[in-house]
């Protein structure tokens, strides 16, 4: 057991101090994002919106995310990642607190759009900062550490969120989310001053390639958009499925979603370190992650046994653990060819597009064809994602053989 524990700790060695600070800031911020997993339930249970209306509200969520990711990338390339991160975090905290006071369809759509516009400016800036503070050989593990912080926050957040809803109200979630964003801002200002931070991989490209002309990157973005659409069902349609079909309450839903983060906290870093040492390429590993995530939906239709929810969650978690770190690392590698903010903005935009279509499509499908058929459709999308990643792998191999790269 001691050897196993020491081996687990060894997977964290070599990461810079700044990456650890970024992880802690992310942990504080994400621990407060307990609003997100419960947003669909808040809109249906507390504000009594129809599922179809919730779908359109979640599309506003995605549009805000898309605009924020694009703007964050532009600002990162002009004023720098530090200023973007500070301003985004602080403003997000204030806006989240105000969001609870909106109660009409139009005002909530506009409010959600504005919150996500400001909040997702942070993401491309954070990726560029992480790349700057990480040695090239440590980038995948640095991404994994940040994801570890995100999922540790998500594992505590939904469980705590379910407890707050049960004992207080949905309004308490918005206060906690806003306050944690403000606390994360204060920590960022105090520990990550770029004048004092140790930058170990500051990429300067005098003749940058446009991300918009990178064919391989576009194949990658298409696959990640599809992956995002199926993955995001766990934050919109899946909680409603848990409640309506399997009659779980909010606390039980929070605990089940929290297990996802707990599994990732325990297993992701050792898994990624082991996979890094294998011969498999990043596109192939992303393909495996996509297939496991697709399988997480398929198994739900096999039996009404409630334990299948845990099995489905396990499939999704392992798929996510493989797909996300290697997709992040792939995007950062390609970003060295051009403007890093532009590349990382497009990468985050792929998930913003998934937010626009994923939540809404899932809600509309559930409303029209039911949960069972929706899960079959999500499985088919997962297979399509895997096929795109296979074509990406083949394309890169051919380019390398022809010495085009």
N, C-alpha and C positions, 0 to 999 in steps of 0.2 A: 504493500500500500504506500509506503514511504517513497519507494522508487517510482511508482506511478505518479505520485504527487510532485516529485522533483522533475520528472519528465514533463509534466503539465506546465510547471513554472518555467522550464527551459524554453518553451515555445514563445515566451514573452521577451526573452533576452535580445538585446541589441537594438531595441526601439528607442528613438530619441525622447528626451524629456518633454519636448514640445508636443509630440504625438500623444504622450500620456496626458498632458494638460488638455489637449483637444478632446480626448476620450472622456475625461472627467466633465468638461463643459457640456459635451453631448449627452452624457448620462444625466446630468441635472436637468437639462432641457427636455430630454425625451421621457424622463420619469413623470413629467407634467403633461405629456401629450395624451393623457387618459381620455380626453374629449373625443379623439379620433375614432377609437374602436366602438365607442358608444354613440357616435353621431347619428347613425341611422336609427338606433333605438330612441334617442332623444327626440328626433324629429317625428317619429311615429307615435311613441308612447306619451311624451310630454306635450308636444305641440299638435298632435293629432293630424299630421299630414298623411296623405295617401302614399303608398310605395312609389307610384309613378311620379308624384311631386318630389319625393326624396331623391329619385333618380336625377331629376333636373337640377336640384340643389347640389348634388354631388358633382354634376357636370360643371357647375359654377366653381366648385372646389378645384376641379382639374384645370379649368381655364385660368384661374388665378395662379395655380402652380406653374402652368406653362409660361405665362407672362412673367412671373417672378424669376423663374429659372433663366429665361432669355435675358432679362434685365440684369440679373445678378452676374451672368457671364460677361456682359458688356461692361458693367461697372468694375468687375474684377480686373479686366484688362486695361482699364483707364485709371481708376483711383486706388486699386489694390485690394487684396482680399481682407485685410484687417479692418479697414473702414466699413466695408460692406457687411462683414460679420457683426460688428458692434451695433451698427444702425439697424440692421435687420432684426437681431435678437431683441433689442430694447423696444422697438416699435411693435413687434409681434406680441410681446407681453401685454402692452397697453391695449392692443386691439382685441386680444382674446378675452380680456376682462369685459370689454364693451359688447362683445358678441352676444352675451346672454340676455341683453336687454332688447334684442330684436325678436319679433314674433310673427311678422307677416311674410308671405312667400317671397315677394320682391325684395324686401329689406334683408332677409336672410341670404338670398342669392347674392346680393351686392356685398353684404358683410363677409360672407364666406370667401367671395372672390378677392376682396381687399386683404383679408387676413392671409390668404395663401400667396397673394402677390408679394407681400412683404416677407412672409416667413420663408418662402422658397428662394429668395435672393441669397439666403445663407448657404444653400447647398453647393453651388459651383464654387463659391469662395472658399468654403471649408475643404473641398476636394483639392483645390489648388494649394491651399495652406498645408494640407497633409502631405501632398507631393513634395513641396518645398522642404518640409521638415523630415522627410524620410529618405534614407539611402536607397538607391535603385533596387538593391537585393531585398529590401525590407518592405517594399510598397504593398505587396499583397497581404502580408501580416499586419501592416499598419492599418489597411482597410479593414481587416478582420477585427482588430482591436476596437476601432471605431464602431463597427457593427456590434461587437460584444457590448459596448457601452449602450448603444441604441436598444439592443434587445434586453439587456439587464434593466434598463429603464422601462421598456415595454412589459417585462415580466412583473415588475412591481406596480407599474401604472394601472393596468386593467384590474388587477386584484384590489388595489387601493380605490380605484374608481368605482368598482362595484360596491365596495364598502361605503363609500361616500354617498352614492345614490340610495343605498338601502337605509342609511342612518340619517341622511340630510336631504339632498335634492340634487338634480342635475346641475343647478346653478353653481354649486360648490366646485364642480369640475373646472368651470371656466376661471374661477378665482385662482385655483391651484395652478392651472396651466399658465396663466398670465404671470403669476408671482415667480414661478420657476424659470420662465424665460428672462425675467428681469434679474434674478439671482445669477443665472448663467452669464448675462452681460457683464455684471460686476466682476465675476471671476475672470472672464476673458480680458477685461481691461487691466486687471492686476497681475496676471501671470503670463500673458502672451503678447507683450509689447514687441512689435517687430524690430525695434531698435536694439533690443537686448536678446532676442531669440536667436538661436543658432540654426541658420539655414544650411542644409547639407546638400541640396540638389536644386539649385536655382537655375532653371533652364532658360537660356536666352537664345532665341532663334532669329537671326538677322533676315532670313528669307522664309517666313512661315508659310506653310501650305494651308489653304483654306479647308476647313473641315467639311464644307459643303461640296468639295470636289473629291473627297475620299470615299471611293465606292465601297471598299470593305467596311468602312465605318457606318455607311448607310444600311448595309445588310445587317450589321450588328444592331443598329438602332431599331430596325424593323422587328427583329427578334425580341429585343428587350421590351418594346412596346407591347407585343403580344404576351410576353411573360408577365409584364406588369398588370395587364387586364385580368389574367386568371389569378394572379397572386392577390390582387386587391379585393377579390370576392371575400376573402377572410376578414375584411374590415367593413363590409357593407351587407351583402346578402347572407353570408355565413352566420353572423350573430342572430339574424332573424330566423334562419333555418334552425339554429340551436333552440331558440325560444318557441317557435310555432310548431315545429315537427317533433322535437325531442323534449319540449316543455322544461327547458332549463331556465332558472331565474338569472337576474343580472350578476349576482355574486358568482354563481356557478360558471356563467359565460366568461366572466373576468378571470377566474382561476384557470379555465381551459385555455384561454388565449395567453395567459401568463406562463403556462407550461411551455409554450413555444419559446419564449425568451429564456426560460430556465434551461431547456435542452441546449440552446445555442451557447449559453454561458459555460456550460460544462463541456461541450463537445466540439464547438466550431474551431477554436484555435488549434488543438491537436490534429483535427481532421485536415485543416488547410495546410498545416506544416507537412503532414504526411503526403498529401496530394501534390504539393509543390515539388517533392522529391521524386515523383513518378515521372514517366515519360510522356504523360498525356498533355495535350495542348489545352490552352484556355478555352477555345471554342468547344472542344469535345467535352470538357468538364462542365461547361455551361449547358451543353446538350443533355448530359446526365441529370443535372439539376432540374431542367425543364420537364423531363420525362417523369421524374419522381413527383414533381408538383402536380402534373396532370393526373398521375395515379391517385393522388390524394382525393381528387373529386370522384374518380371512377369507383373507388372502394365504398363510398357512401351509399351507392345504389345497390350494393350487393346484399345488404341485410339491414333490418330495422334495429338490430342490437345496438344499444347505446354505446357500448365499448368501441364500436367502429369509429366514433368521433375521435377518440384518442389515437387510433391507428392512422386515420386520415391526417390528423394534426402532425403525427410523427413523420409521415411521408412528406408532407409539405415542408416541415422544418428542415429535414435533411436536404431536400431539393433547394430550399432557400439558402442553406448554409454553403452549398456548393456554388450555386449560380451567382449570387450577389458579389462575394469577394472577388471572384475571377472576372466578372464583368466589369467591376470597378477598376481592377488592375489592368485589364485590356484597354479600357478607355483612357487611363492615364498614360499607358505606353504609346497609344496613337497620338495623344495630346502633345507629345514632344515634337511632333512633326509640324505643329502650327501654333496658333494662339491657344494657350492652355484654357483660358476662360471660355473661349468659343467652343472648344471640344467638350469640356465638362458641362457647359450649359446645354449643349445638344443631348448629352447623355442624360442629364436630369430632366430635360424636356421630354424624352421618350417615356418617362414615367408620368410626367404631367399629362401627356396625351392619353396614357392609360387611365389616369384619373378621370379625364373628360368622358371617355367612352366606357370604361370598365364598370364603374359604379352604376351608371345609368342603364347600360345594356343589361347588366345583371338584374337590376330591379325590374326592368321592363320584361325580361325573359321569365323571371319568376312569376310576375303578374299574369303573363299570357300563356306560358307552357308548363309552369310548375317547377319545383326544385329538381326533380329527377331528370327531366329533359335539359334543364340548365346545366346540371353537372356533366351530362354527356357532351354538351356543346363546349364546355370549358376543357374537357379532356381532349376533344378534337383540336381546339386551339393550341393546347400544349404540344400535340404532335406536330402541328404546323410550325410552331416555334422551334422545335427540335430539328425539323427539316431545313429551316433557314440557317440554323447554326451549323448543320452539316455542310451546307453549301458554302458558308463562310470559311469553314475549315479547308474545304477543297480549293476555294478561290485563293486563299493565302498560300497554300502549298504550291499551287501552279505558279503564282507570282514569284515565290521564292526560287523555284526551279529555273525560272526564266530570268532571274536576277533583276527583277523590276523593283523589288523593295530596297 
